[in-house]
Amino acid sequence: MSTPAKKLTLEIDTNELSEHHLRLIKSINSLMTHVLTTQSEEDYFEGSSDLLRLVANAIKKAKFSENNQQIEYAQQALEFCVDNLSDQVYQNEVTILDN
């Protein structure tokens, strides 16, 4: 007997999102699911790298960054993220942020 398929439905207010933003969100969600469920070492590593690349792209395309191009906020934000990510990589515990 098979179990019924489980689904997670996310509701996002898309009023202020561009088509590019929507494509990024869909791609990030799809790739996140793949990374979390793959059994392949190659897919796990490549997918993880691609996922972070897509998230970085989303940060670069954020309205705040695009509306304030005179200052390189996107690059500063990504450098800040990389520093925090580096710290997280070497911690043995996982930080859980539930909303």
A tleap script that builds the chain and sets N, CA, C and O, in Angstrom:
source leaprc.protein.ff14SB
mol = sequence {
  NMET SER THR PRO ALA LYS LYS LEU THR LEU
  GLU ILE ASP THR ASN GLU LEU SER GLU HIE
  HIE LEU ARG LEU ILE LYS SER ILE ASN SER
  LEU MET THR HIE VAL LEU THR THR GLN SER
  GLU GLU ASP TYR PHE GLU GLY SER SER ASP
  LEU LEU ARG LEU VAL ALA ASN ALA ILE LYS
  LYS ALA LYS PHE SER GLU ASN ASN GLN GLN
  ILE GLU TYR ALA GLN GLN ALA LEU GLU PHE
  CYS VAL ASP ASN LEU SER ASP GLN VAL TYR
  GLN ASN GLU VAL THR ILE LEU ASP CASN
}
set mol.1.N position { 0.843 -1.176 0.000 }
set mol.1.CA position { 0.000 0.000 0.000 }
set mol.1.C position { 0.891 1.242 0.000 }
set mol.1.O position { 1.750 1.392 0.868 }
set mol.2.N position { 0.691 2.108 -0.946 }
set mol.2.CA position { 1.504 3.323 -1.013 }
set mol.2.C position { 0.847 4.433 -0.205 }
set mol.2.O position { -0.373 4.483 -0.052 }
set mol.3.N position { 1.688 5.313 0.302 }
set mol.3.CA position { 1.159 6.440 1.065 }
set mol.3.C position { 0.795 7.567 0.109 }
set mol.3.O position { 1.425 7.722 -0.937 }
set mol.4.N position { -0.207 8.344 0.457 }
set mol.4.CA position { -0.595 9.457 -0.418 }
set mol.4.C position { 0.548 10.468 -0.534 }
set mol.4.O position { 1.315 10.668 0.408 }
set mol.5.N position { 0.645 11.086 -1.682 }
set mol.5.CA position { 1.690 12.083 -1.913 }
set mol.5.C position { 1.488 13.269 -0.982 }
set mol.5.O position { 0.371 13.752 -0.802 }
set mol.6.N position { 2.571 13.722 -0.403 }
set mol.6.CA position { 2.519 14.890 0.466 }
set mol.6.C position { 3.003 16.088 -0.326 }
set mol.6.O position { 3.958 15.996 -1.097 }
set mol.7.N position { 2.339 17.204 -0.129 }
set mol.7.CA position { 2.715 18.429 -0.824 }
set mol.7.C position { 2.781 19.577 0.165 }
set mol.7.O position { 2.078 19.602 1.175 }
set mol.8.N position { 3.637 20.515 -0.153 }
set mol.8.CA position { 3.735 21.755 0.594 }
set mol.8.C position { 3.355 22.873 -0.357 }
set mol.8.O position { 3.960 23.028 -1.417 }
set mol.9.N position { 2.373 23.635 0.015 }
set mol.9.CA position { 1.944 24.758 -0.813 }
set mol.9.C position { 2.402 26.046 -0.145 }
set mol.9.O position { 2.071 26.318 1.009 }
set mol.10.N position { 3.165 26.828 -0.890 }
set mol.10.CA position { 3.645 28.114 -0.388 }
set mol.10.C position { 2.857 29.225 -1.053 }
set mol.10.O position { 2.628 29.202 -2.262 }
set mol.11.N position { 2.450 30.184 -0.267 }
set mol.11.CA position { 1.734 31.333 -0.816 }
set mol.11.C position { 2.635 32.554 -0.696 }
set mol.11.O position { 3.076 32.910 0.397 }
set mol.12.N position { 2.903 33.188 -1.827 }
set mol.12.CA position { 3.805 34.335 -1.877 }
set mol.12.C position { 3.076 35.500 -2.531 }
set mol.12.O position { 2.467 35.349 -3.590 }
set mol.13.N position { 3.143 36.664 -1.892 }
set mol.13.CA position { 2.580 37.876 -2.488 }
set mol.13.C position { 3.523 38.309 -3.604 }
set mol.13.O position { 4.653 38.721 -3.341 }
set mol.14.N position { 3.069 38.217 -4.835 }
set mol.14.CA position { 3.919 38.493 -5.996 }
set mol.14.C position { 3.694 39.876 -6.596 }
set mol.14.O position { 4.218 40.177 -7.669 }
set mol.15.N position { 2.927 40.712 -5.920 }
set mol.15.CA position { 2.599 42.029 -6.474 }
set mol.15.C position { 3.823 42.855 -6.848 }
set mol.15.O position { 3.808 43.550 -7.864 }
set mol.16.N position { 4.868 42.791 -6.055 }
set mol.16.CA position { 6.043 43.623 -6.323 }
set mol.16.C position { 7.193 42.839 -6.949 }
set mol.16.O position { 8.316 43.338 -7.023 }
set mol.17.N position { 6.922 41.630 -7.392 }
set mol.17.CA position { 7.970 40.796 -7.980 }
set mol.17.C position { 7.904 40.834 -9.498 }
set mol.17.O position { 6.823 40.821 -10.087 }
set mol.18.N position { 9.070 40.880 -10.120 }
set mol.18.CA position { 9.139 40.843 -11.583 }
set mol.18.C position { 9.061 39.395 -12.056 }
set mol.18.O position { 9.119 38.465 -11.251 }
set mol.19.N position { 8.932 39.216 -13.346 }
set mol.19.CA position { 8.941 37.861 -13.915 }
set mol.19.C position { 10.262 37.167 -13.607 }
set mol.19.O position { 10.291 35.967 -13.335 }
set mol.20.N position { 11.354 37.924 -13.650 }
set mol.20.CA position { 12.668 37.354 -13.324 }
set mol.20.C position { 12.703 36.876 -11.870 }
set mol.20.O position { 13.222 35.798 -11.580 }
set mol.21.N position { 12.147 37.684 -10.957 }
set mol.21.CA position { 12.074 37.283 -9.553 }
set mol.21.C position { 11.288 35.981 -9.407 }
set mol.21.O position { 11.699 35.080 -8.676 }
set mol.22.N position { 10.163 35.888 -10.101 }
set mol.22.CA position { 9.325 34.687 -10.005 }
set mol.22.C position { 10.062 33.456 -10.525 }
set mol.22.O position { 9.983 32.382 -9.928 }
set mol.23.N position { 10.779 33.612 -11.638 }
set mol.23.CA position { 11.558 32.484 -12.171 }
set mol.23.C position { 12.637 32.057 -11.178 }
set mol.23.O position { 12.873 30.865 -10.983 }
set mol.24.N position { 13.287 33.035 -10.555 }
set mol.24.CA position { 14.307 32.708 -9.556 }
set mol.24.C position { 13.703 31.934 -8.386 }
set mol.24.O position { 14.267 30.932 -7.948 }
set mol.25.N position { 12.575 32.389 -7.886 }
set mol.25.CA position { 11.921 31.714 -6.760 }
set mol.25.C position { 11.559 30.280 -7.130 }
set mol.25.O position { 11.796 29.358 -6.350 }
set mol.26.N position { 10.989 30.089 -8.309 }
set mol.26.CA position { 10.621 28.738 -8.753 }
set mol.26.C position { 11.852 27.857 -8.894 }
set mol.26.O position { 11.839 26.698 -8.482 }
set mol.27.N position { 12.913 28.401 -9.474 }
set mol.27.CA position { 14.145 27.627 -9.659 }
set mol.27.C position { 14.780 27.269 -8.322 }
set mol.27.O position { 15.240 26.144 -8.128 }
set mol.28.N position { 14.805 28.228 -7.399 }
set mol.28.CA position { 15.381 27.977 -6.075 }
set mol.28.C position { 14.595 26.889 -5.350 }
set mol.28.O position { 15.189 25.984 -4.765 }
set mol.29.N position { 13.271 26.969 -5.382 }
set mol.29.CA position { 12.450 25.951 -4.714 }
set mol.29.C position { 12.647 24.577 -5.328 }
set mol.29.O position { 12.762 23.583 -4.610 }
set mol.30.N position { 12.687 24.517 -6.637 }
set mol.30.CA position { 12.872 23.244 -7.325 }
set mol.30.C position { 14.239 22.643 -7.006 }
set mol.30.O position { 14.348 21.456 -6.699 }
set mol.31.N position { 15.273 23.468 -7.080 }
set mol.31.CA position { 16.625 22.976 -6.825 }
set mol.31.C position { 16.806 22.603 -5.360 }
set mol.31.O position { 17.504 21.637 -5.054 }
set mol.32.N position { 16.191 23.350 -4.451 }
set mol.32.CA position { 16.258 23.025 -3.025 }
set mol.32.C position { 15.679 21.636 -2.772 }
set mol.32.O position { 16.263 20.838 -2.039 }
set mol.33.N position { 14.541 21.352 -3.376 }
set mol.33.CA position { 13.925 20.032 -3.230 }
set mol.33.C position { 14.856 18.949 -3.763 }
set mol.33.O position { 15.001 17.891 -3.149 }
set mol.34.N position { 15.483 19.214 -4.902 }
set mol.34.CA position { 16.405 18.238 -5.493 }
set mol.34.C position { 17.598 17.983 -4.566 }
set mol.34.O position { 17.969 16.833 -4.332 }
set mol.35.N position { 18.194 19.051 -4.044 }
set mol.35.CA position { 19.354 18.904 -3.158 }
set mol.35.C position { 18.974 18.124 -1.901 }
set mol.35.O position { 19.747 17.290 -1.429 }
set mol.36.N position { 17.797 18.389 -1.363 }
set mol.36.CA position { 17.372 17.727 -0.130 }
set mol.36.C position { 17.022 16.259 -0.319 }
set mol.36.O position { 17.020 15.497 0.648 }
set mol.37.N position { 16.727 15.851 -1.547 }
set mol.37.CA position { 16.261 14.478 -1.766 }
set mol.37.C position { 17.188 13.611 -2.603 }
set mol.37.O position { 16.980 12.399 -2.673 }
set mol.38.N position { 18.198 14.180 -3.235 }
set mol.38.CA position { 19.042 13.384 -4.122 }
set mol.38.C position { 19.843 12.332 -3.351 }
set mol.38.O position { 20.201 12.532 -2.190 }
set mol.39.N position { 20.107 11.239 -4.002 }
set mol.39.CA position { 20.956 10.186 -3.450 }
set mol.39.C position { 22.324 10.182 -4.129 }
set mol.39.O position { 23.206 9.406 -3.761 }
set mol.40.N position { 22.492 11.048 -5.113 }
set mol.40.CA position { 23.718 11.104 -5.903 }
set mol.40.C position { 24.689 12.126 -5.311 }
set mol.40.O position { 24.326 13.277 -5.069 }
set mol.41.N position { 25.920 11.689 -5.083 }
set mol.41.CA position { 26.938 12.596 -4.550 }
set mol.41.C position { 27.186 13.760 -5.506 }
set mol.41.O position { 27.276 14.911 -5.077 }
set mol.42.N position { 27.295 13.463 -6.793 }
set mol.42.CA position { 27.538 14.510 -7.787 }
set mol.42.C position { 26.386 15.516 -7.817 }
set mol.42.O position { 26.615 16.725 -7.832 }
set mol.43.N position { 25.155 15.016 -7.826 }
set mol.43.CA position { 23.990 15.911 -7.826 }
set mol.43.C position { 23.934 16.754 -6.553 }
set mol.43.O position { 23.559 17.926 -6.586 }
set mol.44.N position { 24.312 16.143 -5.435 }
set mol.44.CA position { 24.297 16.851 -4.157 }
set mol.44.C position { 25.266 18.036 -4.188 }
set mol.44.O position { 24.905 19.152 -3.815 }
set mol.45.N position { 26.498 17.782 -4.635 }
set mol.45.CA position { 27.502 18.850 -4.661 }
set mol.45.C position { 27.203 19.888 -5.737 }
set mol.45.O position { 27.251 21.089 -5.468 }
set mol.46.N position { 26.899 19.444 -6.936 }
set mol.46.CA position { 26.596 20.378 -8.030 }
set mol.46.C position { 25.319 21.163 -7.734 }
set mol.46.O position { 25.257 22.371 -7.963 }
set mol.47.N position { 24.308 20.468 -7.226 }
set mol.47.CA position { 23.045 21.128 -6.897 }
set mol.47.C position { 23.209 22.155 -5.789 }
set mol.47.O position { 22.617 23.233 -5.842 }
set mol.48.N position { 24.012 21.822 -4.785 }
set mol.48.CA position { 24.265 22.762 -3.687 }
set mol.48.C position { 24.945 24.021 -4.202 }
set mol.48.O position { 24.582 25.134 -3.819 }
set mol.49.N position { 25.925 23.843 -5.066 }
set mol.49.CA position { 26.622 24.984 -5.654 }
set mol.49.C position { 25.674 25.828 -6.503 }
set mol.49.O position { 25.669 27.055 -6.407 }
set mol.50.N position { 24.879 25.168 -7.326 }
set mol.50.CA position { 23.914 25.884 -8.173 }
set mol.50.C position { 22.878 26.622 -7.329 }
set mol.50.O position { 22.473 27.735 -7.665 }
set mol.51.N position { 22.455 25.996 -6.234 }
set mol.51.CA position { 21.465 26.616 -5.355 }
set mol.51.C position { 22.003 27.917 -4.752 }
set mol.51.O position { 21.312 28.936 -4.749 }
set mol.52.N position { 23.221 27.877 -4.248 }
set mol.52.CA position { 23.802 29.095 -3.683 }
set mol.52.C position { 24.014 30.158 -4.753 }
set mol.52.O position { 23.861 31.348 -4.482 }
set mol.53.N position { 24.362 29.745 -5.955 }
set mol.53.CA position { 24.525 30.688 -7.065 }
set mol.53.C position { 23.194 31.374 -7.372 }
set mol.53.O position { 23.156 32.583 -7.598 }
set mol.54.N position { 22.099 30.602 -7.380 }
set mol.54.CA position { 20.779 31.187 -7.637 }
set mol.54.C position { 20.357 32.154 -6.530 }
set mol.54.O position { 19.784 33.208 -6.805 }
set mol.55.N position { 20.641 31.795 -5.290 }
set mol.55.CA position { 20.302 32.685 -4.177 }
set mol.55.C position { 21.123 33.975 -4.277 }
set mol.55.O position { 20.603 35.061 -4.023 }
set mol.56.N position { 22.390 33.858 -4.642 }
set mol.56.CA position { 23.222 35.054 -4.837 }
set mol.56.C position { 22.648 35.924 -5.950 }
set mol.56.O position { 22.628 37.150 -5.838 }
set mol.57.N position { 22.187 35.298 -7.009 }
set mol.57.CA position { 21.571 36.034 -8.114 }
set mol.57.C position { 20.315 36.761 -7.630 }
set mol.57.O position { 20.069 37.904 -8.015 }
set mol.58.N position { 19.527 36.102 -6.792 }
set mol.58.CA position { 18.314 36.731 -6.254 }
set mol.58.C position { 18.675 37.949 -5.407 }
set mol.58.O position { 17.998 38.976 -5.476 }
set mol.59.N position { 19.731 37.840 -4.615 }
set mol.59.CA position { 20.173 38.972 -3.798 }
set mol.59.C position { 20.593 40.129 -4.694 }
set mol.59.O position { 20.289 41.286 -4.406 }
set mol.60.N position { 21.291 39.814 -5.778 }
set mol.60.CA position { 21.729 40.859 -6.712 }
set mol.60.C position { 20.548 41.536 -7.402 }
set mol.60.O position { 20.613 42.724 -7.716 }
set mol.61.N position { 19.468 40.789 -7.639 }
set mol.61.CA position { 18.310 41.314 -8.364 }
set mol.61.C position { 17.229 41.882 -7.446 }
set mol.61.O position { 16.152 42.254 -7.911 }
set mol.62.N position { 17.513 41.950 -6.142 }
set mol.62.CA position { 16.541 42.498 -5.195 }
set mol.62.C position { 16.292 43.974 -5.495 }
set mol.62.O position { 17.194 44.690 -5.929 }
set mol.63.N position { 15.077 44.412 -5.264 }
set mol.63.CA position { 14.716 45.813 -5.539 }
set mol.63.C position { 15.610 46.792 -4.784 }
set mol.63.O position { 16.003 47.820 -5.336 }
set mol.64.N position { 15.934 46.487 -3.537 }
set mol.64.CA position { 16.775 47.389 -2.757 }
set mol.64.C position { 18.106 47.617 -3.459 }
set mol.64.O position { 18.573 48.750 -3.572 }
set mol.65.N position { 18.702 46.546 -3.923 }
set mol.65.CA position { 19.991 46.643 -4.610 }
set mol.65.C position { 19.861 47.394 -5.928 }
set mol.65.O position { 20.677 48.261 -6.240 }
set mol.66.N position { 18.843 47.060 -6.690 }
set mol.66.CA position { 18.673 47.695 -7.994 }
set mol.66.C position { 18.271 49.166 -7.876 }
set mol.66.O position { 18.591 49.964 -8.757 }
set mol.67.N position { 17.577 49.531 -6.801 }
set mol.67.CA position { 17.172 50.929 -6.602 }
set mol.67.C position { 18.279 51.791 -6.000 }
set mol.67.O position { 18.158 53.015 -5.954 }
set mol.68.N position { 19.347 51.162 -5.541 }
set mol.68.CA position { 20.452 51.887 -4.903 }
set mol.68.C position { 21.780 51.498 -5.539 }
set mol.68.O position { 22.726 51.130 -4.842 }
set mol.69.N position { 21.845 51.578 -6.842 }
set mol.69.CA position { 23.023 51.107 -7.564 }
set mol.69.C position { 24.252 51.992 -7.373 }
set mol.69.O position { 25.361 51.572 -7.701 }
set mol.70.N position { 24.081 53.202 -6.853 }
set mol.70.CA position { 25.236 54.065 -6.645 }
set mol.70.C position { 26.173 53.487 -5.579 }
set mol.70.O position { 27.359 53.817 -5.545 }
set mol.71.N position { 25.645 52.642 -4.728 }
set mol.71.CA position { 26.440 51.921 -3.730 }
set mol.71.C position { 26.285 50.435 -4.034 }
set mol.71.O position { 25.182 49.971 -4.324 }
set mol.72.N position { 27.370 49.697 -3.971 }
set mol.72.CA position { 27.331 48.271 -4.329 }
set mol.72.C position { 26.784 47.431 -3.168 }
set mol.72.O position { 27.494 46.618 -2.576 }
set mol.73.N position { 25.499 47.653 -2.864 }
set mol.73.CA position { 24.875 46.924 -1.761 }
set mol.73.C position { 24.847 45.423 -2.008 }
set mol.73.O position { 25.068 44.641 -1.083 }
set mol.74.N position { 24.581 45.013 -3.233 }
set mol.74.CA position { 24.496 43.576 -3.518 }
set mol.74.C position { 25.817 42.896 -3.214 }
set mol.74.O position { 25.843 41.841 -2.579 }
set mol.75.N position { 26.904 43.484 -3.657 }
set mol.75.CA position { 28.217 42.891 -3.394 }
set mol.75.C position { 28.511 42.890 -1.896 }
set mol.75.O position { 29.024 41.907 -1.363 }
set mol.76.N position { 28.187 43.987 -1.220 }
set mol.76.CA position { 28.414 44.055 0.223 }
set mol.76.C position { 27.574 43.009 0.958 }
set mol.76.O position { 28.055 42.357 1.885 }
set mol.77.N position { 26.328 42.857 0.541 }
set mol.77.CA position { 25.450 41.869 1.172 }
set mol.77.C position { 25.986 40.459 0.951 }
set mol.77.O position { 25.980 39.639 1.869 }
set mol.78.N position { 26.450 40.178 -0.265 }
set mol.78.CA position { 26.981 38.846 -0.558 }
set mol.78.C position { 28.272 38.578 0.211 }
set mol.78.O position { 28.485 37.462 0.684 }
set mol.79.N position { 29.131 39.580 0.343 }
set mol.79.CA position { 30.352 39.413 1.139 }
set mol.79.C position { 30.000 39.140 2.599 }
set mol.79.O position { 30.626 38.302 3.248 }
set mol.80.N position { 28.997 39.850 3.113 }
set mol.80.CA position { 28.518 39.630 4.477 }
set mol.80.C position { 28.001 38.198 4.630 }
set mol.80.O position { 28.286 37.527 5.622 }
set mol.81.N position { 27.238 37.741 3.636 }
set mol.81.CA position { 26.696 36.376 3.653 }
set mol.81.C position { 27.811 35.334 3.630 }
set mol.81.O position { 27.761 34.348 4.365 }
set mol.82.N position { 28.811 35.555 2.787 }
set mol.82.CA position { 29.927 34.608 2.679 }
set mol.82.C position { 30.668 34.517 4.010 }
set mol.82.O position { 31.040 33.423 4.436 }
set mol.83.N position { 30.884 35.649 4.668 }
set mol.83.CA position { 31.539 35.632 5.980 }
set mol.83.C position { 30.721 34.820 6.979 }
set mol.83.O position { 31.266 33.981 7.697 }
set mol.84.N position { 29.412 35.071 7.026 }
set mol.84.CA position { 28.549 34.327 7.947 }
set mol.84.C position { 28.466 32.856 7.575 }
set mol.84.O position { 28.446 31.991 8.451 }
set mol.85.N position { 28.418 32.569 6.283 }
set mol.85.CA position { 28.375 31.185 5.821 }
set mol.85.C position { 29.656 30.456 6.195 }
set mol.85.O position { 29.611 29.296 6.605 }
set mol.86.N position { 30.794 31.123 6.059 }
set mol.86.CA position { 32.073 30.518 6.444 }
set mol.86.C position { 32.071 30.157 7.921 }
set mol.86.O position { 32.542 29.084 8.299 }
set mol.87.N position { 31.546 31.041 8.757 }
set mol.87.CA position { 31.446 30.738 10.186 }
set mol.87.C position { 30.543 29.533 10.419 }
set mol.87.O position { 30.861 28.669 11.236 }
set mol.88.N position { 29.427 29.468 9.712 }
set mol.88.CA position { 28.453 28.389 9.876 }
set mol.88.C position { 29.020 27.038 9.443 }
set mol.88.O position { 28.705 26.010 10.043 }
set mol.89.N position { 29.852 27.039 8.408 }
set mol.89.CA position { 30.409 25.797 7.868 }
set mol.89.C position { 31.201 25.051 8.934 }
set mol.89.O position { 31.178 23.821 8.973 }
set mol.90.N position { 31.891 25.772 9.788 }
set mol.90.CA position { 32.776 25.137 10.757 }
set mol.90.C position { 32.137 24.923 12.120 }
set mol.90.O position { 32.805 24.460 13.044 }
set mol.91.N position { 30.868 25.249 12.262 }
set mol.91.CA position { 30.144 24.931 13.492 }
set mol.91.C position { 29.563 23.533 13.362 }
set mol.91.O position { 29.167 23.118 12.273 }
set mol.92.N position { 29.511 22.812 14.463 }
set mol.92.CA position { 28.973 21.454 14.438 }
set mol.92.C position { 27.463 21.412 14.554 }
set mol.92.O position { 26.850 20.384 14.266 }
set mol.93.N position { 26.858 22.498 14.966 }
set mol.93.CA position { 25.408 22.510 15.146 }
set mol.93.C position { 24.728 23.248 14.005 }
set mol.93.O position { 25.332 24.085 13.334 }
set mol.94.N position { 23.480 22.926 13.805 }
set mol.94.CA position { 22.679 23.556 12.767 }
set mol.94.C position { 21.820 24.628 13.423 }
set mol.94.O position { 21.160 24.376 14.431 }
set mol.95.N position { 21.834 25.813 12.852 }
set mol.95.CA position { 20.992 26.895 13.350 }
set mol.95.C position { 19.627 26.773 12.698 }
set mol.95.O position { 19.520 26.737 11.473 }
set mol.96.N position { 18.584 26.710 13.513 }
set mol.96.CA position { 17.225 26.576 12.996 }
set mol.96.C position { 16.491 27.891 13.219 }
set mol.96.O position { 16.383 28.379 14.344 }
set mol.97.N position { 15.997 28.443 12.137 }
set mol.97.CA position { 15.246 29.695 12.196 }
set mol.97.C position { 13.819 29.429 11.745 }
set mol.97.O position { 13.531 29.444 10.548 }
set mol.98.N position { 12.932 29.186 12.690 }
set mol.98.CA position { 11.521 28.957 12.366 }
set mol.98.C position { 10.753 30.247 12.552 }
set mol.98.O position { 10.936 30.967 13.534 }
set mol.99.N position { 9.889 30.522 11.590 }
set mol.99.CA position { 9.035 31.709 11.695 }
set mol.99.C position { 7.651 31.294 12.102 }
set mol.99.O position { 6.771 32.142 12.248 }
savepdb mol mol.pdb
quit
